[in-house]
Amino acid sequence: MIEVLCLLLSRLLLLLIGGYELLWLLRERLNAFVNWSYDLWRTAAARELHERRVLTECRSQLTKTPQHLVLVISPSDHYVDSVLLRRIFGFALEVGVQHVSVYDRRPKGDGYVELAELCQPSNDEGTGSHFKWPAKPKKPESAPINGQKTNGYVNGAGDNSSCSNQLQLYQISAADGHALIADVCRELYEERNSEVVQNLLSQKREALTEQINSMLTKRLGYVAPEPDLGIIFARQTCTYGVLPWHVRFTEFHTHPSGRYFNVESFANILSKYSRCEQRWGT
């Protein structure tokens, strides 16, 4: 009797959880539809003017601006597409972000976005995972200085000389994470008896760390600063293995999959990042 009662209670609990998940999803989709309808109702010029006004106000209130933004897209996300990525790139460029990385864990053909189809390759061969956006640089605009130095780097919206009019974009793949670290460590182990590795082992640990970072950067094919801010498009906060040696000091914010993402969402995340306190050691 007790076993039957426990079985019924467990099934009832599963139904309640499923019902809650369904209601939550319906609420998010309804909210997304309302916001999308409102944006669609406005003309392109009015929407662009509104976005510029929101970003200008947000930037004037920031105490620090991320120089490198990483976008993490979960394998189950069906909302982030090339249109949304272009809008996020435009938002980032408007507030002074210089680097944006995209880590899309969805399989190709199932929502995966190729940056090569949206952006201009950084090299003449048109290969690699480093791109520039937009293809034609925008004319630089003057902006007030409201940043501050953090850990040796200028972490804010600098003046016109330090703010680029083109985004540096990077496409990160799953093979660039733990697998890349394992490959570098395997190479060092195989050459453990060489003079170079022995010299590294005889020195301080920082020398070996710098060597590993150099080897990792060489395999990635580009040099980029560590991300300051990360936006995760998922139901739960998970980095999915994005460049683990690069996100030591990254402030992550999760945007639930299915929830509408607009300029207000982006400005809200920047405001939260600006208010957070990041400790860099002594």
C-alpha positions in Angstrom: 0.0 0.0 0.0 2.8 2.4 0.9 4.7 1.6 -2.3 1.6 2.4 -4.4 1.0 5.6 -2.5 4.7 6.7 -3.1 4.4 5.8 -6.8 1.2 7.9 -7.1 2.8 10.8 -5.3 5.9 10.7 -7.5 3.8 10.7 -10.6 1.8 13.6 -9.3 5.0 15.5 -8.5 6.2 14.9 -12.1 2.9 16.2 -13.5 3.1 19.3 -11.3 6.7 20.0 -12.5 5.7 19.4 -16.1 2.8 21.7 -15.7 4.9 24.4 -14.1 7.5 24.1 -17.0 4.7 24.4 -19.6 3.2 27.5 -17.9 6.6 29.1 -17.6 7.4 28.5 -21.2 4.0 29.8 -22.3 4.4 32.9 -20.2 7.9 33.6 -21.7 6.7 33.0 -25.3 3.7 35.3 -24.8 5.9 38.0 -23.4 8.3 37.5 -26.3 5.5 37.8 -28.8 4.2 41.0 -27.2 7.6 42.6 -27.2 8.3 41.4 -30.8 5.0 42.8 -31.9 5.8 46.2 -30.3 9.2 46.3 -32.1 7.6 45.3 -35.4 5.0 48.0 -35.0 7.6 50.7 -34.9 9.5 51.7 -38.1 13.1 50.8 -38.5 14.2 54.4 -38.0 12.1 54.7 -34.8 13.5 51.4 -33.5 17.1 52.4 -34.2 16.6 55.8 -32.6 15.1 54.2 -29.5 18.0 51.7 -29.2 20.5 54.4 -29.6 18.8 56.5 -26.9 18.7 53.6 -24.5 22.4 52.6 -25.1 23.5 56.2 -24.8 21.8 56.6 -21.4 23.1 53.2 -20.3 26.7 54.1 -21.3 26.6 57.4 -19.4 25.7 55.6 -16.2 28.3 52.8 -16.4 31.4 52.9 -14.2 33.1 50.3 -16.3 32.4 48.8 -19.7 33.5 45.3 -20.7 36.1 45.1 -23.4 35.4 41.5 -24.3 31.9 40.0 -24.3 31.4 36.2 -24.7 28.0 34.8 -25.8 27.3 31.2 -24.8 24.4 29.5 -26.5 23.2 26.2 -25.1 22.6 23.2 -27.3 18.8 23.3 -26.6 18.3 27.0 -27.5 16.1 27.7 -30.5 15.8 31.5 -30.2 19.3 32.9 -30.9 19.7 33.3 -34.6 21.8 35.4 -37.0 19.3 38.3 -36.8 19.6 38.5 -33.0 23.4 38.2 -33.1 23.6 41.1 -35.5 21.6 43.2 -33.1 23.8 42.2 -30.2 26.9 43.1 -32.2 25.4 46.5 -32.9 24.6 47.0 -29.2 28.1 46.1 -28.2 29.7 48.4 -30.8 27.5 51.2 -29.7 28.6 51.1 -26.0 32.3 50.6 -26.8 32.8 46.8 -26.5 35.8 45.9 -28.7 35.8 42.1 -28.7 32.9 39.6 -28.9 33.2 35.8 -28.8 30.4 33.4 -29.9 30.3 29.9 -28.4 27.5 28.1 -30.1 27.0 24.5 -28.8 24.2 23.7 -31.1 24.9 21.2 -33.9 25.3 22.6 -37.5 22.1 22.5 -39.3 20.1 22.9 -36.0 20.4 26.6 -35.3 24.2 26.9 -35.4 25.3 30.3 -36.7 28.4 30.6 -38.8 30.1 33.9 -38.3 31.8 33.5 -41.7 28.4 34.2 -43.3 27.8 37.4 -41.3 31.2 39.0 -40.9 34.4 39.8 -42.8 37.4 37.5 -42.1 40.3 39.2 -40.5 42.8 37.6 -42.9 43.1 37.8 -46.7 42.7 34.0 -47.1 39.2 34.2 -45.6 39.9 31.3 -43.2 40.2 31.0 -39.4 37.8 31.9 -36.6 38.7 35.6 -36.3 36.3 38.1 -38.0 35.5 41.8 -38.1 32.1 43.4 -38.0 30.8 45.3 -39.7 32.6 44.8 -43.0 32.8 48.6 -43.5 33.9 50.4 -40.4 31.6 53.1 -39.0 32.8 56.6 -38.6 34.1 57.2 -35.1 32.0 59.3 -32.7 33.2 61.2 -29.7 32.3 59.8 -26.4 32.9 60.9 -22.8 35.5 59.1 -20.6 33.7 57.1 -17.9 36.0 54.1 -17.4 38.4 53.1 -14.8 41.6 51.0 -14.7 41.2 47.5 -13.4 44.1 45.1 -13.0 46.3 47.0 -15.4 43.7 47.2 -18.1 41.5 50.2 -19.0 38.1 48.7 -18.3 35.7 51.4 -19.5 34.4 53.5 -22.3 37.5 55.4 -23.3 37.9 58.4 -25.5 37.7 58.4 -29.3 41.3 57.2 -29.7 40.8 54.0 -27.7 37.3 53.0 -29.0 37.3 51.0 -32.2 34.7 51.4 -34.9 34.8 47.7 -35.7 34.2 44.7 -33.6 36.7 41.9 -33.3 34.7 38.7 -33.4 35.8 35.2 -32.6 34.0 31.9 -33.2 34.7 29.4 -30.5 34.1 25.7 -31.0 33.8 22.8 -28.5 37.3 21.6 -29.6 38.8 24.9 -28.3 38.1 24.1 -24.7 39.2 21.2 -22.5 40.3 19.2 -25.6 42.8 21.9 -26.5 44.2 22.0 -23.0 44.6 18.2 -23.1 46.4 18.4 -26.5 48.9 21.0 -25.2 49.5 19.0 -22.0 50.0 15.8 -24.0 52.6 17.6 -26.2 54.5 18.9 -23.2 54.4 15.4 -21.6 55.8 13.8 -24.8 58.6 16.4 -24.8 59.2 16.2 -21.0 62.9 15.1 -21.5 63.7 18.0 -23.9 65.8 20.9 -22.8 63.0 23.4 -23.2 60.6 21.6 -20.9 63.2 20.9 -18.3 64.1 24.5 -18.2 60.5 25.4 -17.7 60.2 22.9 -14.8 63.3 24.3 -13.1 61.8 27.8 -13.2 58.9 29.3 -11.3 55.4 28.1 -12.1 54.6 31.3 -13.9 57.0 30.4 -16.7 55.2 27.1 -17.4 51.9 28.9 -17.3 53.0 31.5 -19.8 54.3 28.7 -22.1 51.0 26.9 -21.9 49.1 30.1 -22.7 51.3 30.8 -25.6 50.7 27.3 -27.0 47.0 27.6 -26.5 46.9 31.0 -28.3 48.9 29.6 -31.2 46.4 26.8 -31.6 43.4 29.1 -31.4 44.8 31.3 -34.2 44.1 34.6 -32.6 45.1 36.8 -29.6 42.2 38.2 -27.5 41.9 39.5 -24.0 40.1 37.5 -21.3 36.4 38.1 -21.4 35.0 40.5 -18.8 31.3 39.7 -19.3 29.5 36.6 -20.5 25.8 36.2 -21.5 24.5 32.6 -21.3 21.4 31.8 -23.4 20.1 28.8 -21.5 17.6 27.7 -18.9 20.4 27.2 -16.4 23.8 28.8 -15.7 26.4 26.6 -17.5 29.5 27.6 -19.4 29.5 24.3 -21.5 33.3 24.3 -21.4 34.0 27.7 -23.0 37.8 28.4 -22.9 38.2 27.5 -19.2 41.6 29.3 -19.0 40.1 32.5 -20.3 37.1 32.9 -18.0 38.7 33.1 -14.6 37.4 36.6 -13.9 34.4 36.7 -16.2 31.1 37.9 -14.8 28.4 35.6 -16.2 24.7 36.5 -16.6 22.1 34.0 -17.7 19.3 35.0 -20.1 16.7 32.2 -20.1 16.1 30.5 -23.5 12.9 31.7 -25.1 12.8 35.0 -23.3 12.8 38.0 -25.6 16.2 39.8 -25.9 16.2 43.4 -26.8 18.1 46.6 -26.2 16.6 46.9 -22.7 17.9 43.4 -21.8 21.4 44.2 -23.0 21.4 47.5 -21.1 20.2 45.8 -17.9 23.0 43.2 -18.1 25.6 46.0 -18.6 24.2 47.8 -15.6 24.5 44.7 -13.4 28.0 44.2 -14.6 28.9 47.8 -13.9 27.7 47.4 -10.3 29.4 44.2 -9.5 32.7 44.2 -7.6 35.5 42.1 -9.1 38.5 41.3 -6.9 41.8 40.9 -8.6 44.0 39.9 -5.7 46.7 41.8 -3.9 
